[in-house]
Amino acid sequence: MRGRTMKLCVAVALAVAFQFVLVGTASAHSVGLTASATCQNNTAVISYTATSWDLQTIAGSNSQIDIRFNGITVDSKPFTLVSNPPNTFSGSQSTQLTGSVTVEAAAIGNWGDNVGPGQTADVTVTIPTDCGTTPGTGRFTGGGKQIDVGGLSITKGLTIHCDLLLSNNLEINWKGHQFHMLVHTSAICSDDPNIIQAPPAAPLDTMVGVGTGTYDGDDGFTVQFTLVDAGEPGTSDKAAFKIFETANPSNVVLDLPLTVLTGGNLQAHFDQPHKQH
């Protein structure tokens, strides 16, 4: 009887210890972030490194980590064990934001042991005052034709300005649904030296923006979008769109990652002459 009791106690102790290890591992999932802002060739650049801590690193990754500047997603990558050091990724983005910028890393996907998303980290950086960065230079149009990308069609009236002024038109149609942007609330416009967007000449090749509008006629929805002009004839241009309920961001009605166009042409331009407002 004493032997049975001892075996039972050992089994219980091992079970409790195993549960403790599992709980400890799950709670160990977190996201770290470092970021800094510099001025390169008179352009503000924010550099960042996201780091994950996971005691077991089962499967070695989180399926998606978003990097956001002032709430706008500018990059998205997974953590992997093959990075150096492991479970990190680094990047940099030019920006036309000024002053203080909140840089955030957010775990969007599940971890390797099915621990859910939700962990975040943020850092505030200050854009150098002598960088010469000016908000809102340039605009995007749809090149006069309907744009097709990932099963979506963007009406040919696409016109979006970096400085948010003048008319800003974005209408997206897909599988019986429609989103119409009513207010353009934010934009980060940048010029990647590795992208040759001309012709025509323009001060940008990439716009990451946010707007609000209607989804199937109902108010209260937000769009986050990325537009990339990679030159003529538009076969290398890219776009991304995420649309969700503003008051309930988990209610996502459309999520298209950055995808090469299958039709049409995105074109970056200099600003139109602005009249007094």
C-alpha positions as protocol buffer text, in pm:
chain_id: "A"
residue {
  index: 1
  type: MET
  ca { x: 0 y: 0 z: 0 }
}
residue {
  index: 2
  type: ARG
  ca { x: 285 y: 232 z: 90 }
}
residue {
  index: 3
  type: GLY
  ca { x: 448 y: 166 z: -251 }
}
residue {
  index: 4
  type: ARG
  ca { x: 125 y: 250 z: -436 }
}
residue {
  index: 5
  type: THR
  ca { x: 86 y: 571 z: -237 }
}
residue {
  index: 6
  type: MET
  ca { x: 443 y: 675 z: -315 }
}
residue {
  index: 7
  type: LYS
  ca { x: 395 y: 607 z: -690 }
}
residue {
  index: 8
  type: LEU
  ca { x: 73 y: 806 z: -687 }
}
residue {
  index: 9
  type: CYS
  ca { x: 243 y: 1100 z: -518 }
}
residue {
  index: 10
  type: VAL
  ca { x: 527 y: 1094 z: -769 }
}
residue {
  index: 11
  type: ALA
  ca { x: 279 y: 1083 z: -1060 }
}
residue {
  index: 12
  type: VAL
  ca { x: 84 y: 1378 z: -922 }
}
residue {
  index: 13
  type: ALA
  ca { x: 404 y: 1575 z: -864 }
}
residue {
  index: 14
  type: LEU
  ca { x: 521 y: 1510 z: -1220 }
}
residue {
  index: 15
  type: ALA
  ca { x: 182 y: 1613 z: -1361 }
}
residue {
  index: 16
  type: VAL
  ca { x: 186 y: 1937 z: -1160 }
}
residue {
  index: 17
  type: ALA
  ca { x: 543 y: 2007 z: -1270 }
}
residue {
  index: 18
  type: PHE
  ca { x: 451 y: 1942 z: -1634 }
}
residue {
  index: 19
  type: GLN
  ca { x: 155 y: 2182 z: -1611 }
}
residue {
  index: 20
  type: PHE
  ca { x: 381 y: 2442 z: -1452 }
}
residue {
  index: 21
  type: VAL
  ca { x: 626 y: 2412 z: -1740 }
}
residue {
  index: 22
  type: LEU
  ca { x: 347 y: 2453 z: -1996 }
}
residue {
  index: 23
  type: VAL
  ca { x: 200 y: 2756 z: -1819 }
}
residue {
  index: 24
  type: GLY
  ca { x: 544 y: 2909 z: -1776 }
}
residue {
  index: 25
  type: THR
  ca { x: 622 y: 2860 z: -2144 }
}
residue {
  index: 26
  type: ALA
  ca { x: 296 y: 3016 z: -2257 }
}
residue {
  index: 27
  type: SER
  ca { x: 342 y: 3316 z: -2032 }
}
residue {
  index: 28
  type: ALA
  ca { x: 698 y: 3357 z: -2161 }
}
residue {
  index: 29
  type: HIS
  ca { x: 580 y: 3458 z: -2507 }
}
residue {
  index: 30
  type: SER
  ca { x: 642 y: 3828 z: -2552 }
}
residue {
  index: 31
  type: VAL
  ca { x: 763 y: 4081 z: -2804 }
}
residue {
  index: 32
  type: GLY
  ca { x: 1053 y: 4323 z: -2759 }
}
residue {
  index: 33
  type: LEU
  ca { x: 1135 y: 4625 z: -2973 }
}
residue {
  index: 34
  type: THR
  ca { x: 1413 y: 4876 z: -3024 }
}
residue {
  index: 35
  type: ALA
  ca { x: 1388 y: 5165 z: -3269 }
}
residue {
  index: 36
  type: SER
  ca { x: 1570 y: 5482 z: -3367 }
}
residue {
  index: 37
  type: ALA
  ca { x: 1524 y: 5769 z: -3611 }
}
residue {
  index: 38
  type: THR
  ca { x: 1801 y: 5915 z: -3827 }
}
residue {
  index: 39
  type: CYS
  ca { x: 1831 y: 6150 z: -4122 }
}
residue {
  index: 40
  type: GLN
  ca { x: 1970 y: 5995 z: -4441 }
}
residue {
  index: 41
  type: ASN
  ca { x: 2011 y: 6207 z: -4754 }
}
residue {
  index: 42
  type: ASN
  ca { x: 1774 y: 6463 z: -4604 }
}
residue {
  index: 43
  type: THR
  ca { x: 1508 y: 6193 z: -4551 }
}
residue {
  index: 44
  type: ALA
  ca { x: 1386 y: 6069 z: -4213 }
}
residue {
  index: 45
  type: VAL
  ca { x: 1443 y: 5695 z: -4166 }
}
residue {
  index: 46
  type: ILE
  ca { x: 1316 y: 5486 z: -3874 }
}
residue {
  index: 47
  type: SER
  ca { x: 1508 y: 5164 z: -3807 }
}
residue {
  index: 48
  type: TYR
  ca { x: 1371 y: 4888 z: -3582 }
}
residue {
  index: 49
  type: THR
  ca { x: 1449 y: 4544 z: -3445 }
}
residue {
  index: 50
  type: ALA
  ca { x: 1174 y: 4320 z: -3306 }
}
residue {
  index: 51
  type: THR
  ca { x: 1266 y: 4032 z: -3075 }
}
residue {
  index: 52
  type: SER
  ca { x: 1060 y: 3740 z: -2940 }
}
residue {
  index: 53
  type: TRP
  ca { x: 1120 y: 3553 z: -2617 }
}
residue {
  index: 54
  type: ASP
  ca { x: 991 y: 3196 z: -2613 }
}
residue {
  index: 55
  type: LEU
  ca { x: 1140 y: 2938 z: -2376 }
}
residue {
  index: 56
  type: GLN
  ca { x: 1085 y: 2648 z: -2615 }
}
residue {
  index: 57
  type: THR
  ca { x: 1058 y: 2822 z: -2954 }
}
residue {
  index: 58
  type: ILE
  ca { x: 836 y: 2539 z: -3076 }
}
residue {
  index: 59
  type: ALA
  ca { x: 823 y: 2559 z: -3457 }
}
residue {
  index: 60
  type: GLY
  ca { x: 1057 y: 2854 z: -3425 }
}
residue {
  index: 61
  type: SER
  ca { x: 830 y: 3139 z: -3524 }
}
residue {
  index: 62
  type: ASN
  ca { x: 525 y: 3355 z: -3486 }
}
residue {
  index: 63
  type: SER
  ca { x: 338 y: 3359 z: -3816 }
}
residue {
  index: 64
  type: GLN
  ca { x: 312 y: 3739 z: -3832 }
}
residue {
  index: 65
  type: ILE
  ca { x: 458 y: 4040 z: -3654 }
}
residue {
  index: 66
  type: ASP
  ca { x: 336 y: 4383 z: -3765 }
}
residue {
  index: 67
  type: ILE
  ca { x: 548 y: 4696 z: -3734 }
}
residue {
  index: 68
  type: ARG
  ca { x: 344 y: 5016 z: -3705 }
}
residue {
  index: 69
  type: PHE
  ca { x: 431 y: 5386 z: -3716 }
}
residue {
  index: 70
  type: ASN
  ca { x: 164 y: 5588 z: -3532 }
}
residue {
  index: 71
  type: GLY
  ca { x: -78 y: 5299 z: -3581 }
}
residue {
  index: 72
  type: ILE
  ca { x: -5 y: 5251 z: -3954 }
}
residue {
  index: 73
  type: THR
  ca { x: 134 y: 4910 z: -4051 }
}
residue {
  index: 74
  type: VAL
  ca { x: 456 y: 4961 z: -4248 }
}
residue {
  index: 75
  type: ASP
  ca { x: 613 y: 4613 z: -4231 }
}
residue {
  index: 76
  type: SER
  ca { x: 509 y: 4255 z: -4153 }
}
residue {
  index: 77
  type: LYS
  ca { x: 734 y: 3951 z: -4114 }
}
residue {
  index: 78
  type: PRO
  ca { x: 760 y: 3625 z: -3913 }
}
residue {
  index: 79
  type: PHE
  ca { x: 1015 y: 3547 z: -3644 }
}
residue {
  index: 80
  type: THR
  ca { x: 1235 y: 3254 z: -3745 }
}
residue {
  index: 81
  type: LEU
  ca { x: 1510 y: 3052 z: -3581 }
}
residue {
  index: 82
  type: VAL
  ca { x: 1739 y: 3105 z: -3880 }
}
residue {
  index: 83
  type: SER
  ca { x: 1761 y: 3480 z: -3825 }
}
residue {
  index: 84
  type: ASN
  ca { x: 2077 y: 3617 z: -3665 }
}
residue {
  index: 85
  type: PRO
  ca { x: 2029 y: 3636 z: -3374 }
}
residue {
  index: 86
  type: PRO
  ca { x: 1742 y: 3383 z: -3366 }
}
residue {
  index: 87
  type: ASN
  ca { x: 1382 y: 3498 z: -3328 }
}
residue {
  index: 88
  type: THR
  ca { x: 1445 y: 3856 z: -3443 }
}
residue {
  index: 89
  type: PHE
  ca { x: 1395 y: 4062 z: -3753 }
}
residue {
  index: 90
  type: SER
  ca { x: 1514 y: 4410 z: -3841 }
}
residue {
  index: 91
  type: GLY
  ca { x: 1414 y: 4666 z: -4097 }
}
residue {
  index: 92
  type: SER
  ca { x: 1396 y: 5035 z: -4178 }
}
residue {
  index: 93
  type: GLN
  ca { x: 1145 y: 5260 z: -4347 }
}
residue {
  index: 94
  type: SER
  ca { x: 1171 y: 5618 z: -4470 }
}
residue {
  index: 95
  type: THR
  ca { x: 889 y: 5839 z: -4353 }
}
residue {
  index: 96
  type: GLN
  ca { x: 747 y: 6186 z: -4386 }
}
residue {
  index: 97
  type: LEU
  ca { x: 621 y: 6186 z: -4029 }
}
residue {
  index: 98
  type: THR
  ca { x: 761 y: 6460 z: -3805 }
}
residue {
  index: 99
  type: GLY
  ca { x: 806 y: 6510 z: -3433 }
}
residue {
  index: 100
  type: SER
  ca { x: 750 y: 6211 z: -3204 }
}
residue {
  index: 101
  type: VAL
  ca { x: 655 y: 5880 z: -3366 }
}
residue {
  index: 102
  type: THR
  ca { x: 526 y: 5574 z: -3182 }
}
residue {
  index: 103
  type: VAL
  ca { x: 681 y: 5258 z: -3325 }
}
residue {
  index: 104
  type: GLU
  ca { x: 495 y: 4938 z: -3230 }
}
residue {
  index: 105
  type: ALA
  ca { x: 559 y: 4565 z: -3280 }
}
residue {
  index: 106
  type: ALA
  ca { x: 246 y: 4352 z: -3255 }
}
residue {
  index: 107
  type: ALA
  ca { x: 218 y: 3971 z: -3259 }
}
residue {
  index: 108
  type: ILE
  ca { x: -63 y: 3896 z: -3503 }
}
residue {
  index: 109
  type: GLY
  ca { x: -25 y: 3520 z: -3560 }
}
residue {
  index: 110
  type: ASN
  ca { x: -16 y: 3219 z: -3325 }
}
residue {
  index: 111
  type: TRP
  ca { x: 314 y: 3106 z: -3175 }
}
residue {
  index: 112
  type: GLY
  ca { x: 455 y: 2763 z: -3257 }
}
residue {
  index: 113
  type: ASP
  ca { x: 281 y: 2597 z: -2961 }
}
residue {
  index: 114
  type: ASN
  ca { x: -53 y: 2759 z: -3053 }
}
residue {
  index: 115
  type: VAL
  ca { x: -31 y: 3038 z: -2798 }
}
residue {
  index: 116
  type: GLY
  ca { x: -250 y: 3312 z: -2942 }
}
residue {
  index: 117
  type: PRO
  ca { x: -157 y: 3660 z: -3063 }
}
residue {
  index: 118
  type: GLY
  ca { x: -189 y: 3988 z: -2877 }
}
residue {
  index: 119
  type: GLN
  ca { x: 154 y: 4068 z: -2735 }
}
residue {
  index: 120
  type: THR
  ca { x: 282 y: 4415 z: -2823 }
}
residue {
  index: 121
  type: ALA
  ca { x: 575 y: 4644 z: -2752 }
}
residue {
  index: 122
  type: ASP
  ca { x: 621 y: 5009 z: -2845 }
}
residue {
  index: 123
  type: VAL
  ca { x: 894 y: 5270 z: -2849 }
}
residue {
  index: 124
  type: THR
  ca { x: 870 y: 5644 z: -2908 }
}
residue {
  index: 125
  type: VAL
  ca { x: 1133 y: 5798 z: -3138 }
}
residue {
  index: 126
  type: THR
  ca { x: 1189 y: 6160 z: -3235 }
}
residue {
  index: 127
  type: ILE
  ca { x: 1249 y: 6260 z: -3596 }
}
residue {
  index: 128
  type: PRO
  ca { x: 1560 y: 6485 z: -3619 }
}
residue {
  index: 129
  type: THR
  ca { x: 1452 y: 6846 z: -3655 }
}
residue {
  index: 130
  type: ASP
  ca { x: 1727 y: 6921 z: -3909 }
}
residue {
  index: 131
  type: CYS
  ca { x: 1620 y: 6642 z: -4144 }
}
residue {
  index: 132
  type: GLY
  ca { x: 1422 y: 6869 z: -4374 }
}
residue {
  index: 133
  type: THR
  ca { x: 1129 y: 6628 z: -4381 }
}
residue {
  index: 134
  type: THR
  ca { x: 810 y: 6789 z: -4504 }
}
residue {
  index: 135
  type: PRO
  ca { x: 471 y: 6624 z: -4463 }
}
residue {
  index: 136
  type: GLY
  ca { x: 278 y: 6511 z: -4766 }
}
residue {
  index: 137
  type: THR
  ca { x: 468 y: 6536 z: -5094 }
}
residue {
  index: 138
  type: GLY
  ca { x: 313 y: 6376 z: -5399 }
}
residue {
  index: 139
  type: ARG
  ca { x: 6 y: 6176 z: -5487 }
}
residue {
  index: 140
  type: PHE
  ca { x: -111 y: 5846 z: -5635 }
}
residue {
  index: 141
  type: THR
  ca { x: -357 y: 5788 z: -5919 }
}
residue {
  index: 142
  type: GLY
  ca { x: -493 y: 5479 z: -6089 }
}
residue {
  index: 143
  type: GLY
  ca { x: -331 y: 5554 z: -6423 }
}
residue {
  index: 144
  type: GLY
  ca { x: -666 y: 5609 z: -6596 }
}
residue {
  index: 145
  type: LYS
  ca { x: -773 y: 5240 z: -6585 }
}
residue {
  index: 146
  type: GLN
  ca { x: -940 y: 5007 z: -6341 }
}
residue {
  index: 147
  type: ILE
  ca { x: -690 y: 4833 z: -6115 }
}
residue {
  index: 148
  type: ASP
  ca { x: -721 y: 4461 z: -6046 }
}
residue {
  index: 149
  type: VAL
  ca { x: -530 y: 4296 z: -5764 }
}
residue {
  index: 150
  type: GLY
  ca { x: -594 y: 3974 z: -5571 }
}
residue {
  index: 151
  type: GLY
  ca { x: -956 y: 3949 z: -5681 }
}
residue {
  index: 152
  type: LEU
  ca { x: -1029 y: 4314 z: -5602 }
}
residue {
  index: 153
  type: SER
  ca { x: -1111 y: 4592 z: -5846 }
}
residue {
  index: 154
  type: ILE
  ca { x: -1018 y: 4952 z: -5771 }
}
residue {
  index: 155
  type: THR
  ca { x: -1223 y: 5199 z: -5971 }
}
residue {
  index: 156
  type: LYS
  ca { x: -1033 y: 5420 z: -6215 }
}
residue {
  index: 157
  type: GLY
  ca { x: -1113 y: 5730 z: -6009 }
}
residue {
  index: 158
  type: LEU
  ca { x: -834 y: 5646 z: -5762 }
}
residue {
  index: 159
  type: THR
  ca { x: -663 y: 5967 z: -5646 }
}
residue {
  index: 160
  type: ILE
  ca { x: -492 y: 5995 z: -5306 }
}
residue {
  index: 161
  type: HIS
  ca { x: -270 y: 6283 z: -5188 }
}
residue {
  index: 162
  type: CYS
  ca { x: 11 y: 6253 z: -4934 }
}
residue {
  index: 163
  type: ASP
  ca { x: -85 y: 6583 z: -4769 }
}
residue {
  index: 164
  type: LEU
  ca { x: -452 y: 6473 z: -4739 }
}
residue {
  index: 165
  type: LEU
  ca { x: -566 y: 6786 z: -4926 }
}
residue {
  index: 166
  type: LEU
  ca { x: -781 y: 6814 z: -5237 }
}
residue {
  index: 167
  type: SER
  ca { x: -993 y: 6518 z: -5347 }
}
residue {
  index: 168
  type: ASN
  ca { x: -901 y: 6173 z: -5215 }
}
residue {
  index: 169
  type: ASN
  ca { x: -1094 y: 5896 z: -5385 }
}
residue {
  index: 170
  type: LEU
  ca { x: -1068 y: 5522 z: -5317 }
}
residue {
  index: 171
  type: GLU
  ca { x: -1337 y: 5268 z: -5404 }
}
residue {
  index: 172
  type: ILE
  ca { x: -1277 y: 4893 z: -5369 }
}
residue {
  index: 173
  type: ASN
  ca { x: -1509 y: 4623 z: -5504 }
}
residue {
  index: 174
  type: TRP
  ca { x: -1492 y: 4247 z: -5443 }
}
residue {
  index: 175
  type: LYS
  ca { x: -1735 y: 3949 z: -5448 }
}
residue {
  index: 176
  type: GLY
  ca { x: -2053 y: 4148 z: -5397 }
}
residue {
  index: 177
  type: HIS
  ca { x: -1896 y: 4392 z: -5150 }
}
residue {
  index: 178
  type: GLN
  ca { x: -1785 y: 4752 z: -5175 }
}
residue {
  index: 179
  type: PHE
  ca { x: -1580 y: 4992 z: -4965 }
}
residue {
  index: 180
  type: HIS
  ca { x: -1585 y: 5366 z: -5032 }
}
residue {
  index: 181
  type: MET
  ca { x: -1334 y: 5587 z: -4851 }
}
residue {
  index: 182
  type: LEU
  ca { x: -1492 y: 5910 z: -4732 }
}
residue {
  index: 183
  type: VAL
  ca { x: -1209 y: 6060 z: -4525 }
}
residue {
  index: 184
  type: HIS
  ca { x: -833 y: 6017 z: -4579 }
}
residue {
  index: 185
  type: THR
  ca { x: -692 y: 6041 z: -4227 }
}
residue {
  index: 186
  type: SER
  ca { x: -321 y: 5958 z: -4251 }
}
residue {
  index: 187
  type: ALA
  ca { x: -41 y: 5889 z: -4500 }
}
residue {
  index: 188
  type: ILE
  ca { x: 327 y: 5797 z: -4498 }
}
residue {
  index: 189
  type: CYS
  ca { x: 483 y: 5864 z: -4838 }
}
residue {
  index: 190
  type: SER
  ca { x: 834 y: 5745 z: -4914 }
}
residue {
  index: 191
  type: ASP
  ca { x: 1085 y: 5700 z: -5196 }
}
residue {
  index: 192
  type: ASP
  ca { x: 1268 y: 5365 z: -5192 }
}
residue {
  index: 193
  type: PRO
  ca { x: 1600 y: 5399 z: -5381 }
}
residue {
  index: 194
  type: ASN
  ca { x: 1565 y: 5035 z: -5491 }
}
residue {
  index: 195
  type: ILE
  ca { x: 1237 y: 5109 z: -5674 }
}
residue {
  index: 196
  type: ILE
  ca { x: 1246 y: 5291 z: -6010 }
}
residue {
  index: 197
  type: GLN
  ca { x: 896 y: 5431 z: -6050 }
}
residue {
  index: 198
  type: ALA
  ca { x: 948 y: 5678 z: -6335 }
}
residue {
  index: 199
  type: PRO
  ca { x: 796 y: 5775 z: -6570 }
}
residue {
  index: 200
  type: PRO
  ca { x: 657 y: 6015 z: -6472 }
}
residue {
  index: 201
  type: ALA
  ca { x: 905 y: 6162 z: -6223 }
}
residue {
  index: 202
  type: ALA
  ca { x: 767 y: 6176 z: -5869 }
}
residue {
  index: 203
  type: PRO
  ca { x: 893 y: 6239 z: -5514 }
}
residue {
  index: 204
  type: LEU
  ca { x: 757 y: 5902 z: -5391 }
}
residue {
  index: 205
  type: ASP
  ca { x: 704 y: 5545 z: -5499 }
}
residue {
  index: 206
  type: THR
  ca { x: 521 y: 5412 z: -5191 }
}
residue {
  index: 207
  type: MET
  ca { x: 223 y: 5533 z: -4990 }
}
residue {
  index: 208
  type: VAL
  ca { x: 101 y: 5371 z: -4668 }
}
residue {
  index: 209
  type: GLY
  ca { x: -229 y: 5526 z: -4565 }
}
residue {
  index: 210
  type: VAL
  ca { x: -539 y: 5507 z: -4350 }
}
residue {
  index: 211
  type: GLY
  ca { x: -892 y: 5623 z: -4419 }
}
residue {
  index: 212
  type: THR
  ca { x: -1249 y: 5578 z: -4302 }
}
residue {
  index: 213
  type: GLY
  ca { x: -1563 y: 5515 z: -4500 }
}
residue {
  index: 214
  type: THR
  ca { x: -1854 y: 5286 z: -4576 }
}
residue {
  index: 215
  type: TYR
  ca { x: -1866 y: 4908 z: -4623 }
}
residue {
  index: 216
  type: ASP
  ca { x: -2167 y: 4791 z: -4823 }
}
residue {
  index: 217
  type: GLY
  ca { x: -2326 y: 5126 z: -4747 }
}
residue {
  index: 218
  type: ASP
  ca { x: -2272 y: 5112 z: -4369 }
}
residue {
  index: 219
  type: ASP
  ca { x: -2061 y: 5377 z: -4193 }
}
residue {
  index: 220
  type: GLY
  ca { x: -1793 y: 5301 z: -3935 }
}
residue {
  index: 221
  type: PHE
  ca { x: -1519 y: 5116 z: -4122 }
}
residue {
  index: 222
  type: THR
  ca { x: -1145 y: 5180 z: -4158 }
}
residue {
  index: 223
  type: VAL
  ca { x: -910 y: 5097 z: -4445 }
}
residue {
  index: 224
  type: GLN
  ca { x: -533 y: 5055 z: -4415 }
}
residue {
  index: 225
  type: PHE
  ca { x: -363 y: 5047 z: -4754 }
}
residue {
  index: 226
  type: THR
  ca { x: -24 y: 5034 z: -4924 }
}
residue {
  index: 227
  type: LEU
  ca { x: 36 y: 5145 z: -5283 }
}
residue {
  index: 228
  type: VAL
  ca { x: 365 y: 5086 z: -5467 }
}
residue {
  index: 229
  type: ASP
  ca { x: 451 y: 5229 z: -5811 }
}
residue {
  index: 230
  type: ALA
  ca { x: 737 y: 5018 z: -5951 }
}
residue {
  index: 231
  type: GLY
  ca { x: 748 y: 5174 z: -6297 }
}
residue {
  index: 232
  type: GLU
  ca { x: 588 y: 5115 z: -6634 }
}
residue {
  index: 233
  type: PRO
  ca { x: 380 y: 4942 z: -6760 }
}
residue {
  index: 234
  type: GLY
  ca { x: 256 y: 4861 z: -6406 }
}
residue {
  index: 235
  type: THR
  ca { x: 316 y: 4486 z: -6410 }
}
residue {
  index: 236
  type: SER
  ca { x: 540 y: 4517 z: -6102 }
}
residue {
  index: 237
  type: ASP
  ca { x: 316 y: 4760 z: -5911 }
}
residue {
  index: 238
  type: LYS
  ca { x: 176 y: 4633 z: -5581 }
}
residue {
  index: 239
  type: ALA
  ca { x: -111 y: 4708 z: -5343 }
}
residue {
  index: 240
  type: ALA
  ca { x: -236 y: 4591 z: -5003 }
}
residue {
  index: 241
  type: PHE
  ca { x: -569 y: 4657 z: -4831 }
}
residue {
  index: 242
  type: LYS
  ca { x: -710 y: 4577 z: -4489 }
}
residue {
  index: 243
  type: ILE
  ca { x: -1065 y: 4686 z: -4403 }
}
residue {
  index: 244
  type: PHE
  ca { x: -1219 y: 4644 z: -4059 }
}
residue {
  index: 245
  type: GLU
  ca { x: -1491 y: 4781 z: -3833 }
}
residue {
  index: 246
  type: THR
  ca { x: -1348 y: 5090 z: -3665 }
}
residue {
  index: 247
  type: ALA
  ca { x: -1510 y: 5024 z: -3327 }
}
residue {
  index: 248
  type: ASN
  ca { x: -1426 y: 4652 z: -3341 }
}
residue {
  index: 249
  type: PRO
  ca { x: -1091 y: 4601 z: -3521 }
}
residue {
  index: 250
  type: SER
  ca { x: -1117 y: 4222 z: -3488 }
}
residue {
  index: 251
  type: ASN
  ca { x: -1409 y: 4235 z: -3733 }
}
residue {
  index: 252
  type: VAL
  ca { x: -1196 y: 4229 z: -4049 }
}
residue {
  index: 253
  type: VAL
  ca { x: -1397 y: 4221 z: -4371 }
}
residue {
  index: 254
  type: LEU
  ca { x: -1101 y: 4228 z: -4612 }
}
residue {
  index: 255
  type: ASP
  ca { x: -731 y: 4149 z: -4566 }
}
residue {
  index: 256
  type: LEU
  ca { x: -516 y: 4146 z: -4880 }
}
residue {
  index: 257
  type: PRO
  ca { x: -137 y: 4141 z: -4822 }
}
residue {
  index: 258
  type: LEU
  ca { x: 97 y: 4329 z: -5053 }
}
residue {
  index: 259
  type: THR
  ca { x: 23 y: 4174 z: -5393 }
}
residue {
  index: 260
  type: VAL
  ca { x: 136 y: 4241 z: -5751 }
}
residue {
  index: 261
  type: LEU
  ca { x: -136 y: 4394 z: -5972 }
}
residue {
  index: 262
  type: THR
  ca { x: -305 y: 4171 z: -6227 }
}
residue {
  index: 263
  type: GLY
  ca { x: -444 y: 4466 z: -6423 }
}
residue {
  index: 264
  type: GLY
  ca { x: -418 y: 4841 z: -6444 }
}
residue {
  index: 265
  type: ASN
  ca { x: -138 y: 5069 z: -6334 }
}
residue {
  index: 266
  type: LEU
  ca { x: -56 y: 5265 z: -6019 }
}
residue {
  index: 267
  type: GLN
  ca { x: 117 y: 5595 z: -6085 }
}
residue {
  index: 268
  type: ALA
  ca { x: 295 y: 5829 z: -5846 }
}
residue {
  index: 269
  type: HIS
  ca { x: 307 y: 6201 z: -5930 }
}
residue {
  index: 270
  type: PHE
  ca { x: 419 y: 6533 z: -5795 }
}
residue {
  index: 271
  type: ASP
  ca { x: 147 y: 6729 z: -5618 }
}
residue {
  index: 272
  type: GLN
  ca { x: -107 y: 6925 z: -5815 }
}
residue {
  index: 273
  type: PRO
  ca { x: -88 y: 7303 z: -5765 }
}
residue {
  index: 274
  type: HIS
  ca { x: -274 y: 7375 z: -5441 }
}
residue {
  index: 275
  type: LYS
  ca { x: -505 y: 7671 z: -5423 }
}
residue {
  index: 276
  type: GLN
  ca { x: -564 y: 7857 z: -5099 }
}
residue {
  index: 277
  type: HIS
  ca { x: -786 y: 7667 z: -4856 }
}
